[in-house]
Amino acid sequence: MDKSEKFNKVFNAFILIGMAVVTILVTAIKLRDADGGRALLIIAAVGSLAGVLANVLSANGRILTFLFGLIDVTIYGAMCLTGAKYGNAALHLLYFLPMQVVGFVQWKKRGASEGEQVHARRLNGRKWLLVGSIFLVGLVAAYFILSAFDKTEAATVVKWLVLTDALSMMCNLLGQYLLSTAYMEQWYFWIGVNIASVVMWVLTLRQTPDSSYALIYVVKYSFYLLNSLNGLRIWLNLSSSSPA
């Protein structure tokens, strides 16, 4: 076993065990203190555990990521609905769910199996320009559309909760497409998703401290951020000799 493989096993164990322990502890504490919303708290915990497993499998190029991802995106979409995160709710329930099937089929075509990693690839300059343009235009459009429907934030120059929702939405949108089509550059967008999501759920906790499930998502996306950095490292190697 070389140093890189050993590091991956230790890091994956840290992410999986750390997320499980923190989620169980937070859930137990919140269940004891919460006056309501216990069912939502337990469901959010289950989704978070499925999601972190899907993310670790994704970072390592394993096709089973789409099985656990299906569980995660369904639960997270429902939780976003309860927290008035309508952009993320629509994204997960109307886009992420079918993209799990698309990703499974595409990865099979690129050599992924239960015992084999996917043959990853990279964007060329022209495709990078297209993806970047879609991201910027989509971010501006999503912000103004979500702002028009948002009733939870006071009118200011910038609605920060809405902005993080829009940023997370666009990074998710492009990250999932690049994941399903096995492009390395997905990890730049997942890093953006995780940073924006941590900020979004922290702001949610500040505005509505009784949102018992929000703390789990702060923890979840903190672990996801660490995993996405490792995923970028792994996929830079997986895609080093693959064409766009």
N, C-alpha and C positions, 0 to 999 in steps of 0.2 A: 504494500500500500504506500503510494507516494504521499508527500506532504500535503498536496492540494486535496487529494481524496480524504485524507485524515482530517484536514481542517473542515471540509464540507460535512463530514459525519458529526463532528463535535458541534459545529455551528448549527446544523439542522436540529440536533438534539436540544441545544440551548433554546432555540426558537420554540420548538414544540413543547418541551417541558415547561419553559418559562411562561409561555402563553397559557398553558393548561393550569398551572399553579395560580397565576395571578387572576385568571378568570374565575376559578373556583373560589378563591378568597374574596374577591370583590363581590361575587354573586352571593356568597354566604353573608357577608356584612350587610349588603343592601337588602337582602331578604329579611334580615333581622330588624332593620331600621325602617324599611318602607311600609307606608300605610296602605299603599295600593300598587298596582302594576307588577305584581310578583310573576304573573304568567309571562308578561313581556320580558322581564328580566331573565328568566330561565331560557326562553326561546332565543333571546339575543346571545346568551352564553353558548348555546349549542351551535348557532350560526357562526359565531366567532371562532370556535374550535374547528369547525369544518373549513372555514375560510383560511385559517392559518396553515392547515394541512394542504389545502389546494395551492396556496402560495409557495410553500416549500417545494412541493412537487413541480410546480411551474418553473421555479428558479433552477431546478435540476433537470429540466427538459423531459419530465415524465408525463405520459399521456393521461394518467389517472387524475391529474389536476382537474380535468373537466367534470369528473363525477362529483368530487367534493365541492367544486365551484358551483355546481347546480344547486346544491343545498344552501350554500352561503348566500348566493345572490338572491334567492327566493326570500330568505328570512330578512336579509338586509333591506331589500326593497320594501317589505312590509313595515319594518321599523322606521324607515324614512318617511313613509306615509303618516305614521303616528306622530312624527316629529316635525311635520310640515316641510320636509325637504323634498319638494315635489319634483325638482329636476332629477335628483338622484333616484327617487322612487321610480319614475318613468324609465330612466336609463336602465336600472337593474331588471325591472319586470318585463319591459318591452324590447330590450336590446340584448342585455347580458344573457338572459335565459336561452334564446335561440342560438346565440353565438357560442354557447357551450357545445352544442351539436355541430356547428360549423367547424369549430376548432378541433373537435375529435376527428372529424373526417379529414381535414386538412393535414393534421399531424400524422395520421395514418399514411397519407400519401407521401409524406416526407420521412418515412422510415421509423416513426415512433411505434413502440409496442410496449408491453408490460416490462420487458427487460432491456429495451433499447431507447436511448435518448433521441429526441427529434433532431433532424438535420437543419440547424438554424441558418439564417442568412441575414444580410445587411441591406439597408436602403442605399441606393446610389444618389448622386447629387440632385438629379431631376426629381426623384421621388421624395427626397428630403424637402425640397422647395414646395412641392405639392402638399405634403403633410403639414409643414409649418404654416402655409397660407390658410389651410382649412382650420388649423387650430386657432389662429388669431381672429379670423372672421367669425368662427363659431363661438369663441369666448365673448366677443363683443355682443353678438346677437343673443346669446344665452343670458348674459347679464341683464340686458334691457327687458327681455321677455319675462324673466323670473322676477325682476324688480316690479314689473307691472302687476304681478299677482301676489307679491309678498305683502302681508299685513302684520308681520311680527316685529318689524324694525321701524324705528322712527325715521322720517325723511331727513336724510343728510346728503352731503356731497357724494359720498360713497357708502353704499350699504355693504358693510364688510362681510356679514353672514351670507348675503346673497352672492357676493363676489367669490367667496370660497366655495360656495355651492356650484357656481358656474364653472370655476376653474377645475374643481373636482370632476364635474360632469364631462368637460371636454377632454381632460387627461384620461378619464375612464373610457370614453368613446374611442379615442385613437389608440390607447393602450390595449384595449380588448381586440381591436381589429388587427393590430400588429402581433399580438399574442396568438390569435387564432391562425394567422398566416405565417407564424414562426419567424418574425423579424426581431433581431437583437434590440433595435431601438425602442421597443416597447418599454424597456426598463427606465428610460428617461422620463416617460410619461407616468409610469407607476410611482416613481419617486415623487413626482409632482402631485399625484393623487394622494399619496400618504401624508405629505406635508400639509396639503390643503385640508384633508379630512381631520387630521389632528387639531388644526386650528378651528375648523368648523364645529367639532363636537366640544371643544373647550369653550367656545363662545356660547354654545347651547347650554352647557352647564352653568355658565355665569348668568345667563338670562333666565333660565328655568332650573334651579337647583334640584327640584323634585323629579327631574327626568332621570329615573334610576338606571336606565339602560345606557345613558350617554357615556358614563364613566367607562363602561366596558369597551365602547368604541374608541375612546381615547387610548386605552391600553392596546387594543387590537391594532390600530393603525401605527402606533409606535413600534410594535414588533414587526409590522409589515414594512415599515421604513427600513429597518435593519435588514430584513430579508431581501428587499428590492436592491439594496446596495450589493449584497452578495450575488443576487441574480444577474446584475449587470456584469460582475466579474466573471461569472461562469459562462454567460452567453457571449461575451467578447471572445472567449476561447472556442466555444461551440461554432461560432459563425466566422472564424478567422479565415477559413478556406472555402467558404460557400458563396456562390454567386447571388446577386440580388434577384 
